[in-house]
Amino acid sequence: MSLLLALAPFVALMAYTQPFFDDFRNAYWTREHGLWGVQQWLFQTWTGRFTSTFFMTVLNPVTYGWLGGVKVVAAGLFVGLWASLAHLLRVLFGTLLRVAFSWSMAFWCSAVLLALFCNAAPAPFSFLYWFCGAVAYQIPFIGLLNFTALAVLAGWGPAEKQWRYAGWACVPLLLALVGNELTLLQALPVLALLGYAMPAAARPKWWLWAVVGGAAAALALAAPGNWARAQAMAPPTDPLHAYRWLVLGPRSLYSALLFMARPMVAFSVAAAVLSGLWLGYRHRGTGAGLVRLSRRGWLLVLAAFGALNGLGFVLFRYVVVGPPLTRAQNEMLLVLLLSVAALAWLVAQQLPRHPGRATRCLRSGTLAVALMAGLFGTGHVPEAWRELLTSAKPFDAQMKARFAALRAAHAASTFIDFDIDLTPGCDGTINGVMERYFEVPRVCCSPEAPSLPAPK
């Protein structure tokens, strides 16, 4: 119940989320270039993430004037993320490791990971509530989770369904590889582990994923827009740009250490480790078969773990010559929590059968419960509850009034002032986005402007 109380405010706040910035920009770009023309335009000028751009434009509810649609999408993606985590855990334990793992257990273990993530996420808004942010990071990550689950079923599942699973796995693989460069890199160690571990008879399926994924990734990476975006994010005038290769390793490590040094991130990772150890001891206590890794196996697992969690820092240190964007750090944290919990479960399988007092405490789950209780008292959870109870409804009313006034101004072609969350004056970026989407002459912000009336 405490886990559900921790997650409840984040889900409830989705009822008050509003479209923002790129949600509007992608909508009016689609209006200007057409449903299919905008795909080519973005591919040429800004990004090769052609699956993500399709979602951001053609499947963007704001494109069709349904501003409230972002609430439905936010809730749907969160449910999809929760279900995908549970599906992956159940497949890994039940199919690959042959350990009893019910849907109920998968549901609660996924809830632990999501609660720890929501409590410590560097920028929850851009991952959970911002439509374009969620599309760019949640959907590719959901794709990576489901590809991994389907790939395991294709290698170790029922023989008569393996090729069916292998074919279906291509769909989420494409979402992971071309939806975002970060998940593309994270998919590499996953594919490498699968290539090493899959039975010899299943290797043709791995080659299917390598060919399909390689072709799609090559197309996405070759997009002219990718290079234009990379130059815009870190232009050659940056004093460190020309020397980034020389300092790439140390600076990437420095970024990773700074990321891990954040108190809430460190506590969440520690709680994930303790949760993984507890689950590992629990499975041993039920008489489930032990999972033993050879020395070579451990080296591969640790190398994959390092690549899975480290390549993102390398990517951003190379492209922007700086730390990862906060919206990317959200996804990186969730990957870290999942992978450290899995690694801790494996460690618990290797420990002696007769543990000491500290290990018995871990086995009982006492430390994990205590640490999570402390986390939920200091992180985003209390902030989310406070925002839900005090400011969510007024914010929602303000935004509805803003959009109603803009629609009225469009119909009357009049000048309008705002006092809500816009750049003072008439020349701000968000002001311009509102002008273009609602097709009004000017959108200005004035501290002295009266409050907008509530829409009828």
Secondary structure, DSSP 8 states (H G I E B T S, - for coil): -HHHHHHHHHHHGGGG----THHHHHHHHHHHH-TTHHHHHHHHHT---HHHHHHHHTT-GGGGT-TTHHHHHHHHHHHHHHHHHHHHHHHIIIIIS-----HHHHHHHHHHHHHHHHHH-S-HIIIII-HHHHHHHHHHHHHHHHHHHHHHHHHHS-GGGHHHHHHHHHHHHHHHHHH-HHHHHHHHHHHHHHHHHS-GGGHHHHHHHHHHHHHHHHHHHT-HHHHHHHHHHS-TTSTTGGGTTTTHHHHHHHHHHHHHTSHHHHHHHHHHHHHHHHHHHHHHHTT-------HHHHHHHHHHHHHHHHHHHHHHHHHTSSS--HHHHHHHHHHHHHHHHHHHHHHHHHS-SS--HHHHHHHHTHHHHHHHHHHHHHSHHHHHHHHHHHTHHHHHHHHHHHHHHHHHHHHHT--EEE-SSS-SBS--HHHHHHHHHHT-S-EEE-TT--------
